Amino acid sequence: MIQVQKPVFIDYLYLVILSAIWGSAFVAIEYALNGFPPFLIGFGRIFISALFLYIIVKYQGLLFPKDKNTWILLFIIGALNNAIPFVLIPWGQQFISASTASVMLAMGPFLALVLSHYITNDEKFTFLKLLSVFLGFAGVFILFGQDFFTGDENSIYGKIALLLAVCGYISSGFLIRKITNLPTVVTSASMFITASILMIPYLFIFDFSSY
């Protein structure tokens, strides 16, 4: 498993830009829910991304993996990192606001810190990491506490859906480290393609006409 490199300034800049793009997705999902069911929102995001990334891979002259074991792993990652979370997030946002959804998904790094300490050799706890984990979990307990006091079951279900999506992201993150030999764009394209393949059968199973 590849060792994680120490971040530099440009990495933090990229992270800020990515956070802005990532955060705006929750607002877009909130608007999309006015006209589309959660599954179609998730599938649409995944399928469009798969097409876009496939074109980039071909344009750059890169190759997709050919061995069966890598594709099996990519199907698992595609399910955990794309198919399941991309449906759980809009489903959960039916009951909670976009801002609350973004806060719940922000739990991912805190959970990843805890698991990384035991699973990896290069992501051990430090005092600041422990403090951030404590504050992160405290915030989630406060959010859930409000629902328990008000008896808002739907809000609880929505937040649980977001936490399950987080678990999918974290699990896939550890699996992705096993295929770091692939170019990043190939890995991303493969994940979205496999997720699309996994979701296509459900388009013929679910009835979306009543939405």
Protein Blocks (a to p, Z undefined) as FASTA:
>chain_A
ZZdddddfklmmmmmmmmmmmmmmmmmmmmmmmmpcfklmmmmmmmmmmmmmmmmmmmno
pacdfbfklmmmmmmmmmmmmmmmmmmmmmmmmmmcfklmmmmmmmmmmmmmmmmmmmmm
klccdfklmmmmmmmmmmmmmmmmmmmmnopaklmmmmmmmmmmmmmmmmmmmmmmmmmm
bcfklmmmmmmmmmmmmmmmmmmmpccklZZ
